[in-house]
Amino acid sequence: MNIRDTHLNDSAAITAIYNPFIRDTTITFEEQPLSVEQMSARLQKTLSTGFPCLVLEVDNEVIGYAYASPWHIRSAYRFTVESTIYLAPTAAGNGFGRKLYSALLDRLKQQGIKNVMGVIALPNLPSVRLHESLGFKPVGEFYDIGFKFNRHISVGYWQLDIEASMR
């Protein structure tokens, strides 16, 4: 297992991980699969933020990725980020998500980030369990604000105070 910084040449692997979540789940509210070119453009934008963007490899194959993005654009939010993590379905349940997420949180702490927000389309018990195992606390829920696959979907918010959790 290897966790490393993401490179633009990881776009195809990341697209292959992400598109099934678009097509088959309500975990993301995107509704149209992305091309590798679209993912590459998004990845370029994510990398330009200066926040960590990591991939997890097993046997030189990317099986997961995680990144942080600005929570909101106003400068007063500069110490708060939103986190995102996706694993290939074959990687789930093996502790890879926890290792990848922990690496992301370590990097964010090194950058002086105070709060990390986890945004979870509900229900998603595996994601809730992962976040809570890392110290995230539920802080709110927006009911039926998304609509995908002909149904309304709620979104929960989990918050981690990195300074408090890593003392």
N, C-alpha and C positions, 0 to 999 in steps of 0.2 A: 504494500500500500504506500502511495506517495501523494502528499498534498502539496500543491505548488500554485504559483500565480498563474492565472489564465492568460493565454495568448490568443491573438486573433485567429491563428490556425486551429484553435479548438472549436471554432464556430460550427462545423459540421457535427461534431460529437455532441455539443450542447443542444443543437437543433434536434438531433435524434432523440435525446433524452426528453426535451420539452414538448415536442409536438404530440406525443400520445396523451399528455395531460390536457392539451387543448382539445383534442378529438374526443377523448373518452371520459373526461371527468369534469367536475365543477371546481376543482382545486384552483384553477386559474379561470378568470372571467374572459380570457381571450376566446374567440370563437372560430378563427381561421388559422390553420397551421402556417408556420413561417417558413420562408425559404432560407437557405443558408446565407444568402446575401442580406436578407432582412436581419437575421440574427447577428451577423457580422457587424452591421451598422449599429445595432443596439449594444453589442459588446464593446465597440469602440467608444460609444457614449458612456457606458458604465466605467470603462477603464479610465476615461478622462476625468472622472470625479475625484480620483485619488484615493477613494475608499477601496478596501480589499475586494478582490474578485478571485476566487480560488476554484481549482478543480481537484477532484480526488481520482487518482488512477490506481487500478489494480492490473498487474501484468501489462503495463503500458497502455491500457485502455481507459479512457475517461468514463467513469460510471456515476459521477455526480459533480455538481457545481453549487457554489454558494457565493453570494455577494451582498454588499451593502450599498444602499443608495440614499440620497438625501431624503429626510422625512418630509420636509417642506422647504420651499425656496428662500424664505425670509431668513436673514442672518441670525436672528435670535434662536433658530432651531439648529444651529451649526454643530451642536454637540449631541444631536439625536439623529439616528439613522433608521431606515427600515431594512430588515434583513430578508433574504430570499434564499431558499435551498431546494434543490431538486435532486433526486437520485433515480437512476434507472430502476425499473421495477425489480429486476433481478438482484439488485443490491440492497433492497429493503430488508430490514429485520436482522442485519448482521453487525450493527453498531457503527456502520460507516457514517450515517447521518450525524450521530453524536460527535464523532471524531472530526468530521468536516466542519460542523457548526462550532465546535469548541475552538478550532483553529481560527475561524473567522472572528469569533469573539475575542480571542487573544490579540489578534491584529488590531481590532477596533480599540481595545483598551490601550494598546501601545500608541495609537493615534490620538488619544485623549478624548475619545467618545465616552459620553456618560450614559446615554440611554439607547437601547435597541428596541425597536417595535417589531413584533411579529404579527402579521396580518393573515388570518386564516379563514378561508371560506368554510362554512360549517354545514354539516358535520364533517370532521376530519380528525378522528381520535388519534391516529398515529402522530399527526403533526402537533396536536395539543399535548400529547404525552412527551414528545421530544422537547418542545419548548419548556414545559413545566419541569422536566428533569434537569434542564440547564438553569433553572432559577427564574424563568419568566413567570410573571403573575398576570392573571386575567384582569383587564381594566375596563372592558366595555364590549358591547355587542350592538351592531346595527342590524336591525331585523329586515329581512326581505329586500335588501337594497340591490342585489344582483339578480339577473334573469338569464338563465341558460338552460337549454334542453327543456323548454316549456315549463320551467318552474322558478319560483323565487328562491333566492339563496341569501342567508344571513352571513355576516362577516364578524368575526371576533377579533379583538385586539389584545395582545399580550405584551407586557413591557418588562424589560430587564434593565435594572440599574447596575451597570457593569461594576462600578466602584464598590457598591455594597455586596455584590455577589462574589467578588474575587478577593475579598479581604481575608 
